[in-house]
């Protein structure tokens, strides 16, 4: 787990509880989505978006299909 993402999760109990409630595959998708960012500002934005999504109860980062953990036979999530 990247230190910046871990720090965000540990800073907010509600977000950490939501993180612990999602599946390991969903966690991996969030991690991959964050580390896939090429620019530091994009990575920082994705961490903020992840916090927002988890706070609202969303269980996946987005429709991003770049995660190596997503089985090839599953379609992208809308």
URJO-V287918 format. One record per run of one state. SS is the DSSP state (helix for helix, strand for strand, loop for the rest). FROM is the first residue (numbers start at 0). LEN is the number of residues. Records with the same first field share a line. If there is no record, write none. Layout:
SS = FROM-LEN / FROM-LEN
This chain:
loop = 0-2 / 10-2 / 21-2 / 35-4 / 55-23
helix = 2-8 / 12-9 / 23-12 / 39-16
